[in-house]
Amino acid sequence: MSSFNKAAFIDFILDNGVVGFFERPVTLKSGRTSNWYVNWRTVSGDAFLIDMLSDFLISFTEDLGFEPDSFYGVPEGASKIGVLSTLKRAKARPDFSPGRYALPMGRGKPKEHGDPKDRYFLTPPEGNIIVVEDVTTTGGSLISALESLKYLDAKVLAAVGLTSRMELRDDGTSVKDALAEMGVEYHALSCAEEFLPAAFKKFSPGEAMGRAIEKEFERYGENPLKLL
């Protein structure tokens, strides 16, 4: 596996419909409204593209020095990339054999009763885990996934987002800070400030859109963002 190429990953985002703009603001899963979006479903539904995405994810985590037994995708947005990356990395290891590697997948909605391994997971992750989220805004889904993993005999090496929107939580902390309080490192393959200016230039959504997004970052962003 080659080293992670940040520039190539940003091009991958821009060329495959992952980022775009809303003429009218929409409400995100976090409850906040926004004029721009990151949607990794445009990639996860395409076999060729998600294969490329898994290579980016594996090389990114290898460059950080992690050696996971599995990638656990936060249900349901990152489930596919977690499964594929786990399988691909396991097959590349010399000890790939029956019973050696779990192929984990969580439930989108936990069962009301039963053992935690059954309530939260179709197949629970085992060994050393990297938790994968597609997009992090305030980190709510990611934190919930990490809470469910505390019931398992497994070790979380880190949490990794395909994209961080670079927003502060309601208490003024970053997602990275919130996860650090849980004893978990957070890393992101891409951050809003790395690709939004290029996306704005490429798609030309207009001055009003640029002003609206700049105001979003004034209100929520970890740092200001200049588009105009």
N, C-alpha and C positions, 0 to 999 in steps of 0.2 A: 504494500500500500504506500503510495507517494505521500509527501507532506501536504498539509492543508494549504490551499491557495485561496487566500481571502479575496483577491481581485476576481478570480474565476467564479467564486461563490456569489459575489455581488452581481456579476453579469448573469449568472444563472437565475437569480431573483428577478432581474429586470427583463430578461428574455422570455420568461415562462409565466407571466401573468400573476405573479405572487403578490405584487404590490400594485395598488391602484387608488383612485380617488372617488369620493362621493360628492355629487353636486349638493345634496342635502345631507347634513350629518345624520349618522345612524348611532344607535345605542349598542355598545360592545358588550361582551359577556361580563366584563367588569362593572357594568352599569354606567360607564362614562360614554359621552357622545364624541364622535370623531368624524372628520372629513376625509380620512385616509384609512386604508386597511392593508393588512397582510393576511393572505389566504393560502395556506400551504396545501389545501385540498386540490388545487389545480395541478399539483405535482403528485400527491399521494394517490390520485386516481389513475395515473399513467405509469405503466410498468417500466418503461424505459427511463422516465424521469426520476421515479422513486429509486431506481437502481443507482442512478447518478447521485442522488441525494444521500443514499446510505454510504457511498464512498466518501463523500464530503464529511459526513458525521463520524465515520470510523477514523479517518485520517486526522480530523480535528482532535478527537479524544486521545489518539495515539501520540500526537504531538505534545499533549499535556502530560504524557507519561502514565496514563491510566491503562489498566489491563482488565477490563470487565469480563465477567462470565456472561452477562446479559445486559441488554438495553431494555429498560422498562418504559414503554411509551405511556404518557398520561392519557387515560381514556377521555374521549375517544379520538381526539385530534391527532395524537402521535402514536396510536396503537400500531398502525401499519409500518411506520419507519422503525419502531422498536423491534417488531418481529423480524423484519427483513435484515436489519443490521445485526441482530443476535445470530440469526442463521448464517449470514455471510461470514461473520467473524469466527463463529464456531467451526465452520467447515474448513477454514484456513489454518486451524490449529492441529498439531500432530496427535492430540489425544481425543479427537472427534470420534465418538463411539456411542453405542446405545447407553442411555442412562446418564451420560456425562453432562449434557447441557439441557437446561429447561428452555422452553420457548414461551416466555411469559406474555400474558395478556390480562389486563384488568377489565372489570365490569364498568360499563358506562353509568349504571345505577346499581349501587350495592344491594344485595339481598337483605331483607329485614332480619333474618334469623340465621343461625348456624355458626360454624367455626369461621373466624376471620379469613382464613385461607380460601374458604368457599364464598364468603360474603362479598369480598372485594375483588376476587380474582377468578378468571376462568382457568388460568394456570399461573400459580405464583412464581415470581422470580426467585432465583437461588444464587448463592455465592456472592461475588462482588458485582454490584449493580451500578449502572449509570441510568439515572432517571431522565427521560427526554420529554420536553414540552415543545409544541410547535411554536406558539407565540406567547410571550409573557408580557402582561401589562402590569397588574398589581400582584400577580403570583398566586392568586387564590386557588386555582385548580392544581397547581404544582405543589403547594403546601398541603392540600388535602391528600394528594397522592403520596407524599412523603409520610403523612400521618398514618396512612393505611399500611405502609411498609414496616412500621415499628412492631407489628404483630408477627413478623417473620424472622427466622434465623438467617438473616442476610445482612450484608454491609453495603451501605450506599457510599460509593466513591465520590460522586458529585451529581449535581443536577445540571443539565445542559438544555438551553433553548435554541431552537433554530433561528429565532429572531426575538430580540428584546425591543419593545417599544420605547424603552428608556424613560419610563414614567415612574414618578414617586408614588408610593402608597398613600392612603388617606392620613396615616400618622406621620408622614414626611420622610419615611425611610425608603430606601431602594429595595428591590427584590433581592439583590445580592446581600444587603444588610439583614433582611428578614430571614433568609436561609442560613446566614452565618450564625444567627441566634439559635438555630436548630442544629448547629454543628455540621452544616452541609455547604460545600463550595458551590457557587453558581458561575457558569460560563455560558457565553452566547456565541454562536457561529457568526451572527450578524446583529448589528444594532441600527436603530432608525437613523441616527446621524450619519451612518456610513453609506446609506443608499437613498434616503429620501431626497436629498438635493439632486442626485443624478436622475431619479425617477421623475421629479418635478420638471427637470429640463427636458427629459425624453418625451413625456406625455403632455406637457404644456397645458395643464388644467386651468390656467389663468391667474391673474393677479389677486382676485378676491379669494380664490382657494389658497393661494400662498399666504395671504394675511391671516386667514382663518387657522391654518395649521401652525403658523408662528405663534398665534395666541394660545393654541392648545399647549404648546411647549412652554409658554410663559406660565401657564396655569398648572400643568402637570409634569412637565419634563424635568429630568435630572439636570439638563443643561439647556440653555436657549438654542434655538435652531433658526438659522437664517436661510431663507429660500429666495428672497427678492433683493 
